[in-house]
Amino acid sequence: MTYLLVKWIHVLSATVLFGTGVGSAFYLLSISLSRDTRAVAVVARRVVQADWLFTATTMVVQPLTGWWMARLAGIPLDTPWLAWSIGLYVFAGACWLPVVWLQLRMRDLAQAAALVDAPLPAAYWRLLWRWVALGFAAFFAFLGVFYLMVAKPV
């Protein structure tokens, strides 16, 4: 596989990863703030599905294609901009793992509340704010990764 093809796959998967994350965060936070329990239950279920379908797969594709490009280009993994990219990526992934658990719990709480036509419980809101905090941390880490991927500062 040529460098250009690997780079295309890498950029495409980065776009899907970032876009899914931002889009999912926007929709789940927006619908949660509406306090429409049934709508929250539907959106939370879809966000979990999108995370498994798009985020999980691209979280695997990104390091594989990144490593492959570095190898093809002869760039050592300890090159500062690349090492920082890897570190920020690992940090974002460390934020994402608890987010997965939080989303599953939020989905379950929203679905249980929707079944009995009740408001979202206090536990949902506690989980949501943790989810938001981890999401912001991962968002800014990914912004850093994007900068480093493009600028490759010396």
TORPA-4810 file (N, C-alpha, C, O; in nm, 3 decimals):
<nodes>
NODE_1_0.085_-0.117_0.000_0.000_0.000_0.000_0.090_0.124_0.000_0.188_0.131_0.074_M
NODE_2_0.057_0.220_-0.083_0.140_0.340_-0.096_0.117_0.435_0.022_0.016_0.430_0.091_T
NODE_3_0.216_0.522_0.042_0.207_0.622_0.148_0.081_0.708_0.131_0.011_0.734_0.229_Y
NODE_4_0.052_0.751_0.010_-0.062_0.837_-0.015_-0.195_0.768_0.023_-0.284_0.831_0.079_L
NODE_5_-0.207_0.640_-0.008_-0.328_0.566_0.027_-0.341_0.551_0.179_-0.450_0.567_0.234_L
NODE_6_-0.231_0.520_0.246_-0.234_0.507_0.392_-0.269_0.642_0.454_-0.346_0.649_0.550_V
NODE_7_-0.212_0.749_0.400_-0.241_0.883_0.451_-0.388_0.917_0.432_-0.450_0.974_0.521_K
NODE_8_-0.444_0.883_0.317_-0.585_0.908_0.291_-0.673_0.834_0.393_-0.767_0.892_0.447_W
NODE_9_-0.642_0.707_0.418_-0.717_0.629_0.517_-0.703_0.693_0.656_-0.800_0.702_0.731_I
NODE_10_-0.581_0.738_0.688_-0.555_0.801_0.818_-0.637_0.929_0.834_-0.700_0.950_0.937_H
NODE_11_-0.635_1.014_0.734_-0.708_1.141_0.740_-0.859_1.114_0.743_-0.931_1.178_0.819_V
NODE_12_-0.905_1.022_0.662_-1.047_0.988_0.660_-1.092_0.935_0.796_-1.197_0.975_0.847_L
NODE_13_-1.014_0.845_0.855_-1.055_0.789_0.985_-1.046_0.895_1.095_-1.126_0.893_1.188_S
NODE_14_-0.949_0.987_1.085_-0.941_1.096_1.183_-1.065_1.185_1.173_-1.118_1.230_1.274_A
NODE_15_-1.110_1.209_1.052_-1.229_1.290_1.029_-1.352_1.221_1.087_-1.434_1.285_1.153_T
NODE_16_-1.365_1.093_1.063_-1.479_1.018_1.117_-1.473_1.015_1.270_-1.574_1.033_1.337_V
NODE_17_-1.355_0.991_1.325_-1.338_0.987_1.470_-1.377_1.120_1.534_-1.458_1.123_1.627_L
NODE_18_-1.321_1.228_1.484_-1.347_1.360_1.540_-1.492_1.403_1.516_-1.558_1.454_1.607_F
NODE_19_-1.539_1.382_1.396_-1.677_1.421_1.362_-1.780_1.345_1.442_-1.878_1.403_1.488_G
NODE_20_-1.759_1.216_1.459_-1.853_1.137_1.539_-1.852_1.184_1.683_-1.957_1.197_1.746_T
NODE_21_-1.732_1.211_1.735_-1.722_1.257_1.874_-1.792_1.389_1.897_-1.870_1.404_1.991_G
NODE_22_-1.765_1.486_1.811_-1.825_1.618_1.826_-1.976_1.611_1.802_-2.054_1.669_1.878_V
NODE_23_-2.016_1.541_1.697_-2.159_1.529_1.668_-2.235_1.458_1.778_-2.342_1.503_1.820_G
NODE_24_-2.181_1.347_1.825_-2.247_1.273_1.934_-2.258_1.358_2.059_-2.361_1.359_2.126_S
NODE_25_-2.150_1.427_2.091_-2.150_1.512_2.211_-2.255_1.621_2.199_-2.331_1.646_2.293_A
NODE_26_-2.260_1.686_2.084_-2.359_1.792_2.063_-2.500_1.740_2.081_-2.580_1.799_2.155_F
NODE_27_-2.532_1.630_2.014_-2.669_1.580_2.019_-2.707_1.527_2.156_-2.818_1.554_2.204_Y
NODE_28_-2.618_1.453_2.221_-2.655_1.398_2.352_-2.667_1.510_2.456_-2.758_1.508_2.538_L
NODE_29_-2.575_1.607_2.454_-2.584_1.717_2.550_-2.708_1.802_2.522_-2.781_1.837_2.614_L
NODE_30_-2.731_1.835_2.396_-2.848_1.917_2.361_-2.978_1.850_2.402_-3.065_1.913_2.461_S
NODE_31_-2.992_1.724_2.370_-3.118_1.656_2.401_-3.132_1.635_2.550_-3.243_1.640_2.603_I
NODE_32_-3.021_1.613_2.619_-3.028_1.598_2.765_-3.078_1.727_2.829_-3.161_1.723_2.920_S
NODE_33_-3.028_1.839_2.782_-3.069_1.968_2.839_-3.216_1.999_2.810_-3.276_2.082_2.878_L
NODE_34_-3.274_1.933_2.710_-3.417_1.951_2.682_-3.502_1.882_2.788_-3.619_1.915_2.806_S
NODE_35_-3.443_1.786_2.857_-3.511_1.708_2.963_-3.628_1.624_2.910_-3.715_1.583_2.987_R
NODE_36_-3.630_1.599_2.782_-3.732_1.512_2.722_-3.682_1.368_2.735_-3.602_1.322_2.654_D
NODE_37_-3.730_1.300_2.836_-3.677_1.168_2.872_-3.682_1.069_2.757_-3.585_0.997_2.733_T
NODE_38_-3.792_1.065_2.686_-3.803_0.970_2.574_-3.703_1.002_2.464_-3.640_0.912_2.408_R
NODE_39_-3.689_1.129_2.432_-3.593_1.169_2.329_-3.450_1.137_2.375_-3.369_1.090_2.296_A
NODE_40_-3.421_1.163_2.501_-3.288_1.132_2.555_-3.260_0.983_2.543_-3.150_0.943_2.506_V
NODE_41_-3.359_0.901_2.573_-3.341_0.756_2.564_-3.306_0.714_2.421_-3.218_0.631_2.401_A
NODE_42_-3.374_0.771_2.323_-3.347_0.738_2.182_-3.208_0.786_2.141_-3.130_0.710_2.083_V
NODE_43_-3.177_0.911_2.171_-3.048_0.967_2.129_-2.934_0.897_2.201_-2.831_0.868_2.139_V
NODE_44_-2.949_0.869_2.330_-2.842_0.800_2.404_-2.816_0.663_2.343_-2.701_0.621_2.333_A
NODE_45_-2.921_0.593_2.303_-2.903_0.462_2.240_-2.827_0.475_2.108_-2.739_0.395_2.079_R
NODE_46_-2.861_0.577_2.030_-2.793_0.599_1.901_-2.648_0.644_1.920_-2.561_0.605_1.842_R
NODE_47_-2.622_0.725_2.022_-2.485_0.768_2.049_-2.398_0.648_2.086_-2.284_0.638_2.041_V
NODE_48_-2.451_0.558_2.166_-2.377_0.436_2.201_-2.348_0.355_2.075_-2.237_0.305_2.057_V
NODE_49_-2.448_0.342_1.989_-2.428_0.267_1.864_-2.322_0.335_1.777_-2.235_0.267_1.722_Q
NODE_50_-2.329_0.466_1.763_-2.231_0.539_1.681_-2.092_0.524_1.739_-1.994_0.512_1.665_A
NODE_51_-2.081_0.526_1.871_-1.950_0.511_1.935_-1.889_0.376_1.901_-1.770_0.368_1.871_D
NODE_52_-1.968_0.271_1.907_-1.914_0.138_1.876_-1.885_0.123_1.727_-1.783_0.064_1.689_W
NODE_53_-1.973_0.175_1.643_-1.957_0.158_1.499_-1.844_0.244_1.443_-1.761_0.195_1.367_L
NODE_54_-1.840_0.371_1.481_-1.744_0.464_1.421_-1.622_0.492_1.510_-1.508_0.479_1.465_F
NODE_55_-1.647_0.529_1.636_-1.536_0.568_1.723_-1.445_0.450_1.752_-1.323_0.462_1.739_T
NODE_56_-1.500_0.337_1.790_-1.417_0.222_1.825_-1.332_0.176_1.707_-1.215_0.144_1.723_A
NODE_57_-1.391_0.173_1.589_-1.314_0.126_1.473_-1.205_0.225_1.435_-1.093_0.185_1.403_T
NODE_58_-1.237_0.354_1.438_-1.135_0.452_1.401_-1.029_0.467_1.509_-0.916_0.507_1.479_T
NODE_59_-1.062_0.438_1.634_-0.961_0.442_1.740_-0.855_0.334_1.716_-0.742_0.347_1.762_M
NODE_60_-0.890_0.230_1.644_-0.794_0.125_1.608_-0.720_0.162_1.479_-0.599_0.144_1.469_V
NODE_61_-0.794_0.214_1.382_-0.734_0.249_1.252_-0.630_0.360_1.267_-0.525_0.354_1.201_V
NODE_62_-0.656_0.459_1.351_-0.566_0.572_1.365_-0.422_0.534_1.402_-0.329_0.572_1.330_Q
NODE_63_-0.401_0.460_1.510_-0.261_0.428_1.543_-0.197_0.335_1.440_-0.077_0.344_1.415_P
NODE_64_-0.274_0.246_1.382_-0.217_0.155_1.281_-0.171_0.231_1.157_-0.060_0.210_1.109_L
NODE_65_-0.256_0.318_1.106_-0.216_0.394_0.986_-0.109_0.497_1.019_-0.022_0.525_0.937_T
NODE_66_-0.115_0.555_1.139_-0.012_0.650_1.180_0.125_0.583_1.188_0.224_0.636_1.139_G
NODE_67_0.128_0.466_1.251_0.254_0.390_1.260_0.303_0.353_1.121_0.422_0.363_1.092_W
NODE_68_0.212_0.310_1.035_0.249_0.268_0.900_0.306_0.386_0.820_0.406_0.371_0.749_W
NODE_69_0.243_0.502_0.831_0.295_0.619_0.760_0.433_0.657_0.812_0.523_0.688_0.734_M
NODE_70_0.450_0.655_0.943_0.581_0.689_1.000_0.687_0.592_0.950_0.799_0.632_0.919_A
NODE_71_0.652_0.467_0.943_0.746_0.364_0.895_0.780_0.387_0.748_0.897_0.383_0.709_R
NODE_72_0.676_0.410_0.666_0.699_0.433_0.524_0.782_0.559_0.498_0.863_0.563_0.405_L
NODE_73_0.762_0.662_0.583_0.834_0.788_0.564_0.970_0.789_0.636_1.048_0.883_0.621_A
NODE_74_0.997_0.685_0.713_1.124_0.679_0.785_1.130_0.777_0.901_1.239_0.823_0.937_G
NODE_75_1.015_0.809_0.961_1.011_0.903_1.074_1.011_0.821_1.204_0.921_0.741_1.227_I
NODE_76_1.113_0.841_1.289_1.117_0.768_1.416_1.000_0.808_1.506_0.958_0.924_1.508_P
NODE_77_0.946_0.712_1.581_0.833_0.738_1.669_0.868_0.833_1.783_0.779_0.889_1.847_L
NODE_78_0.998_0.851_1.810_1.037_0.943_1.916_1.065_1.084_1.864_1.116_1.168_1.938_D
NODE_79_1.033_1.110_1.738_1.038_1.247_1.686_0.942_1.330_1.771_0.828_1.289_1.790_T
NODE_80_0.986_1.446_1.822_0.903_1.518_1.921_0.757_1.541_1.883_0.669_1.513_1.964_P
NODE_81_0.728_1.591_1.763_0.588_1.617_1.728_0.509_1.488_1.723_0.391_1.486_1.758_W
NODE_82_0.571_1.379_1.680_0.502_1.251_1.671_0.484_1.191_1.810_0.378_1.135_1.841_L
NODE_83_0.586_1.202_1.894_0.574_1.152_2.032_0.463_1.227_2.107_0.386_1.166_2.180_A
NODE_84_0.456_1.360_2.089_0.348_1.438_2.151_0.212_1.395_2.095_0.115_1.385_2.170_W
NODE_85_0.205_1.371_1.966_0.079_1.325_1.905_0.035_1.193_1.967_-0.082_1.176_2.003_S
NODE_86_0.129_1.102_1.979_0.098_0.971_2.038_0.052_0.989_2.183_-0.046_0.927_2.225_I
NODE_87_0.122_1.073_2.258_0.084_1.096_2.397_-0.054_1.156_2.411_-0.133_1.112_2.495_G
NODE_88_-0.085_1.255_2.329_-0.218_1.316_2.332_-0.326_1.217_2.289_-0.437_1.218_2.342_L
NODE_89_-0.293_1.134_2.192_-0.388_1.032_2.145_-0.418_0.931_2.256_-0.533_0.894_2.279_Y
NODE_90_-0.313_0.888_2.325_-0.331_0.795_2.436_-0.415_0.860_2.546_-0.503_0.796_2.604_V
NODE_91_-0.387_0.988_2.575_-0.465_1.062_2.674_-0.613_1.067_2.633_-0.701_1.041_2.715_F
NODE_92_-0.640_1.100_2.507_-0.778_1.106_2.458_-0.844_0.969_2.468_-0.961_0.959_2.506_A
NODE_93_-0.770_0.865_2.435_-0.823_0.729_2.448_-0.853_0.694_2.593_-0.951_0.625_2.622_G
NODE_94_-0.768_0.740_2.684_-0.790_0.716_2.826_-0.915_0.790_2.875_-0.981_0.745_2.968_A
NODE_95_-0.947_0.903_2.813_-1.072_0.973_2.844_-1.191_0.899_2.784_-1.299_0.894_2.844_C
NODE_96_-1.171_0.841_2.666_-1.282_0.777_2.595_-1.329_0.649_2.665_-1.449_0.621_2.667_W
NODE_97_-1.238_0.572_2.722_-1.278_0.446_2.785_-1.382_0.466_2.895_-1.483_0.395_2.895_L
NODE_98_-1.362_0.560_2.989_-1.470_0.580_3.086_-1.595_0.643_3.023_-1.706_0.621_3.072_P
NODE_99_-1.578_0.718_2.917_-1.694_0.776_2.847_-1.784_0.665_2.794_-1.907_0.678_2.799_V
NODE_100_-1.726_0.558_2.746_-1.806_0.444_2.697_-1.893_0.391_2.811_-2.013_0.370_2.793_V
NODE_101_-1.833_0.369_2.926_-1.909_0.318_3.041_-2.017_0.419_3.082_-2.131_0.380_3.108_W
NODE_102_-1.981_0.548_3.087_-2.077_0.651_3.124_-2.196_0.653_3.027_-2.311_0.662_3.070_L
NODE_103_-2.167_0.644_2.897_-2.275_0.645_2.797_-2.366_0.525_2.814_-2.488_0.538_2.800_Q
NODE_104_-2.311_0.410_2.842_-2.393_0.289_2.862_-2.485_0.308_2.983_-2.603_0.274_2.976_L
NODE_105_-2.432_0.360_3.092_-2.512_0.385_3.212_-2.619_0.491_3.185_-2.734_0.476_3.224_R
NODE_106_-2.579_0.600_3.116_-2.674_0.706_3.085_-2.787_0.653_2.997_-2.904_0.684_3.019_M
NODE_107_-2.750_0.574_2.898_-2.851_0.513_2.810_-2.949_0.430_2.891_-3.070_0.441_2.875_R
NODE_108_-2.895_0.346_2.980_-2.980_0.258_3.059_-3.072_0.337_3.154_-3.189_0.304_3.169_D
NODE_109_-3.016_0.440_3.216_-3.098_0.523_3.306_-3.207_0.596_3.229_-3.321_0.605_3.276_L
NODE_110_-3.174_0.648_3.112_-3.273_0.719_3.031_-3.382_0.624_2.982_-3.500_0.659_2.984_A
NODE_111_-3.342_0.505_2.940_-3.442_0.408_2.893_-3.534_0.365_3.006_-3.655_0.353_2.987_Q
NODE_112_-3.478_0.342_3.125_-3.560_0.303_3.239_-3.658_0.415_3.276_-3.775_0.388_3.306_A
NODE_113_-3.612_0.538_3.274_-3.701_0.651_3.306_-3.809_0.667_3.199_-3.924_0.695_3.231_A
NODE_114_-3.772_0.649_3.073_-3.869_0.663_2.964_-3.978_0.556_2.973_-4.094_0.583_2.942_A
NODE_115_-3.941_0.437_3.015_-4.040_0.328_3.025_-4.152_0.359_3.123_-4.265_0.316_3.103_L
NODE_116_-4.120_0.434_3.228_-4.222_0.467_3.328_-4.263_0.614_3.320_-4.330_0.666_3.410_V
NODE_117_-4.222_0.679_3.211_-4.256_0.819_3.187_-4.216_0.909_3.305_-4.293_0.994_3.350_D
NODE_118_-4.093_0.888_3.352_-4.039_0.964_3.465_-3.930_1.059_3.415_-3.875_1.039_3.307_A
NODE_119_-3.899_1.161_3.492_-3.787_1.248_3.453_-3.655_1.173_3.468_-3.647_1.069_3.532_P
NODE_120_-3.553_1.228_3.407_-3.420_1.168_3.419_-3.377_1.176_3.566_-3.392_1.280_3.629_L
NODE_121_-3.323_1.066_3.620_-3.285_1.066_3.762_-3.158_1.149_3.787_-3.084_1.181_3.694_P
NODE_122_-3.136_1.182_3.912_-3.017_1.259_3.951_-2.889_1.189_3.908_-2.792_1.256_3.872_A
NODE_123_-2.888_1.057_3.911_-2.768_0.981_3.871_-2.734_1.009_3.725_-2.616_1.015_3.689_A
NODE_124_-2.835_1.027_3.641_-2.810_1.059_3.501_-2.732_1.189_3.490_-2.636_1.198_3.413_Y
NODE_125_-2.773_1.290_3.564_-2.710_1.422_3.555_-2.566_1.419_3.607_-2.479_1.486_3.553_W
NODE_126_-2.543_1.342_3.713_-2.405_1.328_3.763_-2.316_1.264_3.656_-2.204_1.309_3.633_R
NODE_127_-2.367_1.161_3.592_-2.291_1.093_3.487_-2.270_1.185_3.366_-2.162_1.187_3.306_L
NODE_128_-2.373_1.262_3.332_-2.363_1.352_3.217_-2.251_1.453_3.236_-2.174_1.478_3.144_L
NODE_129_-2.240_1.511_3.355_-2.137_1.614_3.376_-1.997_1.554_3.377_-1.901_1.620_3.337_W
NODE_130_-1.983_1.431_3.422_-1.854_1.362_3.410_-1.822_1.336_3.263_-1.709_1.353_3.218_R
NODE_131_-1.925_1.295_3.190_-1.912_1.268_3.047_-1.868_1.394_2.973_-1.781_1.389_2.886_W
NODE_132_-1.928_1.507_3.008_-1.893_1.635_2.946_-1.748_1.671_2.977_-1.673_1.711_2.887_V
NODE_133_-1.707_1.657_3.102_-1.571_1.692_3.141_-1.468_1.606_3.066_-1.369_1.658_3.016_A
NODE_134_-1.492_1.477_3.059_-1.400_1.388_2.986_-1.403_1.420_2.836_-1.300_1.413_2.769_L
NODE_135_-1.520_1.453_2.785_-1.532_1.488_2.644_-1.453_1.613_2.609_-1.388_1.619_2.504_G
NODE_136_-1.458_1.714_2.695_-1.380_1.835_2.671_-1.231_1.805_2.672_-1.157_1.854_2.587_F
NODE_137_-1.188_1.725_2.768_-1.045_1.690_2.776_-1.001_1.618_2.648_-0.896_1.650_2.592_A
NODE_138_-1.080_1.521_2.602_-1.047_1.448_2.480_-1.053_1.540_2.358_-0.969_1.529_2.269_A
NODE_139_-1.150_1.629_2.354_-1.164_1.723_2.242_-1.037_1.807_2.226_-0.984_1.818_2.116_F
NODE_140_-0.990_1.864_2.337_-0.871_1.949_2.328_-0.745_1.867_2.298_-0.654_1.916_2.232_F
NODE_141_-0.741_1.743_2.345_-0.629_1.656_2.310_-0.629_1.628_2.160_-0.524_1.631_2.096_A
NODE_142_-0.746_1.602_2.104_-0.753_1.578_1.960_-0.720_1.703_1.879_-0.660_1.694_1.772_F
NODE_143_-0.760_1.820_1.929_-0.720_1.943_1.860_-0.567_1.952_1.855_-0.510_1.990_1.753_L
NODE_144_-0.502_1.917_1.964_-0.357_1.915_1.967_-0.298_1.816_1.868_-0.201_1.846_1.800_G
NODE_145_-0.358_1.698_1.860_-0.312_1.597_1.765_-0.327_1.649_1.622_-0.236_1.634_1.541_V
NODE_146_-0.442_1.709_1.592_-0.461_1.763_1.457_-0.357_1.868_1.424_-0.301_1.869_1.315_F
NODE_147_-0.331_1.958_1.519_-0.229_2.059_1.496_-0.094_1.994_1.466_-0.026_2.029_1.369_Y
NODE_148_-0.056_1.900_1.549_0.075_1.835_1.531_0.083_1.757_1.400_0.188_1.754_1.336_L
NODE_149_-0.027_1.693_1.360_-0.029_1.619_1.235_-0.008_1.711_1.115_0.060_1.674_1.019_M
NODE_150_-0.066_1.829_1.122_-0.058_1.922_1.010_0.072_2.003_1.013_0.141_2.013_0.912_V
NODE_151_0.105_2.060_1.129_0.219_2.151_1.139_0.353_2.079_1.149_0.455_2.129_1.100_A
NODE_152_0.354_1.963_1.213_0.478_1.888_1.235_0.591_1.981_1.282_0.697_1.987_1.219_K
NODE_153_0.567_2.054_1.393_0.669_2.152_1.436_0.801_2.085_1.474_0.805_1.972_1.521_P
NODE_154_0.907_2.160_1.452_1.041_2.108_1.483_1.067_2.120_1.631_1.174_2.082_1.678_V
</nodes>
